[in-house]
Amino acid sequence: MKKRILILLVIGLIILISGCVREEPILPPKEGVYEELEGSVKLSISERFTEERDGGHISLNLATEKIYGCYNFQLNSNVKIQGNIIIVEIKNVFKPEMCLEALGPAKFSKNLGKIEGDYQLTMKYKDEEDKYNLKITKEDIKINLISSSFTILELDEVSRFPTGSIKVECLKNANDKIHESLCDQFYEELENLGATKSDKEYGKQLTGNNVLYDYTGGSVELENLIDTYAQYDYMLIAIYTWEGDSLYSWTRR
């Protein structure tokens, strides 16, 4: 049973970290072939955090509807921002010589930076041209379709990580009856630091044990609080800030 709980905690930590860090696309190696795009392209706009920890950036993400036998295939694309117009030109699919064998689409991701305001998003492939209106505020990202022929919009609205908030998760071994209330104790001490449960829309969309708090204090206090619980068995605590800080502690015996 302990082994199973340990595995679940490891998986939970991986999911938490991957949910807040979005990597830059891998640059294509020199060896490989370029092939024509087949089928439609899925489009999404999301928020990403970088190593600079300067808040959320806007990320444009593309993926082919077609699934390939290698998950490292890349959708060869260029992005230009001209004033309030974002132009994405899709060229083809790049298939590296080395195949990482697993099913997946050909993908492309571009960090557009910390942009805000109203934009027209133009997607181009050969003679086809799709257009969207893109509205970016500190609270959310909204996309409205103007015309579409080869792209598929996955989400038309995305809530952004609120400024002045933290996302918190605490997991504890349920079979540890002596310390089974440690998470309740942790949340209580977190609130003693000035954190209050948030009613913002982003928090309402969180799943699992994730809880959104409003917090304007420093990261040092959060790190010290997490370290206090590092002595206990089979415990996972993770805190993410709107600036991009990832603070977590995972203990096991």
N, C-alpha and C positions, 0 to 999 in steps of 0.2 A: 504493500500500500504506500509506504514512504517513497519507494522508487517511482511509483506512478505520479504521486504528488510533485516530486522533484521534476519529472519530465514536463508536467503541466506548467510549473512555474517557469521553466526555461523557455517553453513555447510562448508563454505570456509575455516574457521580457523581450523576446525577439519581435513579437507583434507590436509591442509598445514602441520600441525603438524605430522599427521600420515605418510606423505610422507618422513619425515626426521628422524623419530625415529622408529626403529625396535626393538621390545621387544624380550627378551629371551623366549624360549619355556617354557610353564608351566610344571613343573615336575609332572609325573603321581601320582595321589593319590593311596593309598594302595589297596582300594577296586575297583574291576573291572575285566574284562575278556580280554584275549588275543585271537585274531582270525587270521586265515590265511589271507594273502594279496590276494585281488581279483583284477585282471586287472593290468594295467600299472601304473607307477609312473612318475609324471611330475617333471622335474629337472630344477632348475634355479640357477644362481649365481648372486648375487647382492652386492651392497655396503650398509653398515649400519653405523650408528653413535651411540656412546655410551656415557654414563654419564661422562667419562673421558675427552671428548672433545679433543681427540688427533688425529683427522682426521678419514678418512674412513677405516673401517674394511671390510673384505670379508665375505659374508654370503652365506652358502649353504642352499638351500631351497628345500624341497620335499613336494609333495602333491599327494594323490591318485587320479587317474582318476575317480574312483568311488565316488559318492556323497552319504553321509550318512544323516540320519535324526537328528543327533546331531553334532554341529560344533566343539565340544571339543574332538573329537576322535583324537588319536595321532598315528603317524607312528613310531613304536618302532625301533630305529636305533642307531648304534654306528659309530663314526668317528675317524680314526687314521691318523696322518701325519707322514710318515716315509721318511725322506729326501725330495725328490721331488715327492713322491707318496702319494696321498690322497686316503684312502680306506674307503668306506662307506658300512657298512653291515646292510641291512634291515632285520629285524627279523619277525615282524608281526604288526598287528593293535591292539592298546590298546583302549578298550572301558570302560571309567570310569563308576562307578555305577551311578553317578549323570549325567544325560543327559541335556546339554544346548540345548534346542530344537530350531534348525534352520538348514537349509540345508547347508552342507559343506563337504569338503574332510577331510580325516585324514592327519595331517600335521606334519612336522618336520623341525626345523631350527637350524643351528649351526654356531656360530661365529668362523670363522677360524683365526681371528686376522688380523694383518697388514702384510699379506704375499704378496710378489711380486716375479715374475720369471716364469719359465716354470715348470708345474706340469703334472703328469699323474693322472687323476681322475678315480678310479676304483669303480664301483657300483656292490655290490654283493647281491643276494637273492637266497638262497638255492644253486642249482647247476648252476644258471645263473650268468653271469658276463659281465657287460657292461663297455666299456672304452672310455675315452675322453682325448684329450689334452687340457690343460688349460694354457693360457698365461695371466699373470696379470702385467700390467704396471701402472704408475701413471695416465695415460690418459684413459685407457679402460681395459675391460675384454673380452677375446676372447676364445671361446670354439669350438673345432673341434671334430667331431664324429670319433671314430676309429671303434667301433662295438657296436651294441645295440640290445637287445632282449626284455627287459621289461621296459626300461626307455624312456621318451619322453622329448627331450630338447626344452624348451620354447623359449629361445633367444640365438643366437650364438655370439652376441656381445653387450656389455653394456658400454656406456660412463660413466666415473666416474666424480664426482664433482671435478672441477679443483682446484688445489692449488692456493691460492691467489685470489679467487673469492667469490662473494656473490650472493645468489638468492633472489630477491626482488619482493614483490607484494604489490600493493596499491589498495584498493577498497574504493569507496566513494558513498554515496547516490546520485544517478543521479537527484533526484527531488530537491536537495538543490541547487538552482540556484545561491545563493549568494556565495557559496563556491565550485562550481562545478569544479574549476580548481586546487583544493588543491593537487591532485596527481601529476599534472604537476609541481606544485611548490615544492612538496616533492622531486621528481626526480631531479629537478634543484639544490636543496640544497644538495642532495646526491652527485651530480657531483662536487659541490663546495668543498666537502671533499676529492676529488681526485678520486672518482669512475668513471670509464669509461665503456660504454657498450661493452660487450665482443663479439667477433666473434668465440669463441671456440665452438666445436661441441656439447658439452653438452647444451649450451645455445640455439642452433638451434632446439633441441628436446623438449624444454619446451613448455607447452601449457597454455592456459588461459592468465591471466595477469602477469604471471611470467616472469621476465627479469633477465638475468645474467649480472653482472657487474664484472670487474676486480677491486680489492680493496686491498690495502696493509696497510691500516690504522688500528686503534684499535677499539675494540667493544664498548668502552665507548662513543666514538664520535657518533657511530650509535645509541646507546641507548638514548643519549641526543637528537638526531634528532627525534627519534620516539616519545619521551616524549613531544616534542614541539607540536605535532599534537594531543595529547590526549584530548585537550580541545574541539575538533570539534565533531559534531554529526555524528553517524552512519559511522564510519571510521575504516577500518581495514588495518593495515600495518604489514607486516611480512618480516623479514630478516633472512636468514640462511647462515652460513659461512661454508667453507670447513673443519673447525676444528670440526664442530658439534654444534656450538652455535645456539640457536633458540631465536631470538629477535622479539617480536611482541607486538602490542598494539591494542586493540579493544575498541572502545568507543561507547556509545549509550546514547540517551536522551529519 
